[in-house]
Amino acid sequence: MEKYGFGNLPSVLTEWNYWWDKEPWDFFRSQRVAAFRAATLIELEDAPVDVATLYRGDAWNWGGIFYRDGTPGKPFYVWLAYRRLVESAKRLEPAWLGWILELPAASMRSPAWGATGLSGC
C-alpha cells in the first residue's frame, strides 16, 4: 500500500473466521475453532493490522460463538480470556541469565501478555 501512496491508511482485516461446511452448530463451538481463534489472536498481536473483525460472534449456525439457547461455545472463553489480558496485563520482555522469555502484546495499542517461548541469547 505504501508503494501506491496509501501507507498512511489503517490496515483492516475484515470478517475473519474458521470455515467448515458440514454440521456447523457443534463444530463452530468446538475446541478446534477455539484453538484457531486463540492462535489467530496470538498471530495478530504483532502483525501490521490495525483492526481485525471476527465474522459473526452471535448464535449464527455458520460461525457464531453461542448456541441458540444463549449457552456459550468453547470459542467464547477464548474471547473472554483475551479481553481480560487486553484490559489488565502488560507486555514484558525480561532477560535473565542469558535467556529471554518472550511475552507478546495482546494488541499494539493495549499491551497484554501471553508466553510464546523461551530462547537463548
Residue pairs with C-beta under 8 A, 6 or more apart in sequence:
1 7
1 9
1 11
10 50
10 51
11 48
11 49
11 50
11 51
12 49
12 50
12 51
12 52
12 53
13 44
13 49
13 51
13 52
13 53
14 53
14 55
15 53
15 54
15 55
16 40
16 52
16 53
16 54
16 55
17 54
17 55
17 56
17 63
18 28
18 32
18 33
18 36
18 37
18 63
19 63
20 27
20 28
24 61
24 62
24 63
25 61
25 67
27 33
28 61
28 62
28 63
28 64
28 73
28 75
29 64
29 65
29 66
29 67
29 72
29 73
29 74
29 75
30 73
30 74
31 74
33 73
33 74
33 75
34 73
34 74
34 75
34 77
34 78
37 54
37 75
37 78
37 79
38 78
38 82
41 78
41 82
41 106
42 104
42 114
42 116
44 52
44 107
45 104
45 105
45 106
45 107
45 108
45 114
46 104
46 105
46 108
50 108
55 63
56 62
56 63
56 64
56 65
57 64
57 65
57 79
58 64
58 65
58 66
59 65
59 66
59 67
59 68
59 70
64 73
65 72
65 73
65 75
65 76
65 79
66 72
66 73
66 76
67 73
82 106
85 106
85 112
85 113
85 114
86 106
86 107
86 110
86 112
87 110
87 112
88 112
89 106
89 111
89 112
89 113
90 111
90 112
90 113
91 103
91 104
91 105
91 111
91 112
91 113
92 101
92 103
92 113
93 100
93 101
93 102
93 103
94 100
94 101
94 103
95 121
98 120
98 121
99 118
99 119
99 120
99 121
100 118
100 119
100 120
100 121
101 115
101 117
101 118
102 115
102 116
102 117
102 118
102 119
103 113
103 114
103 115
103 116
104 113
104 114
104 116
105 111
105 112
105 113
106 112
106 113
106 114
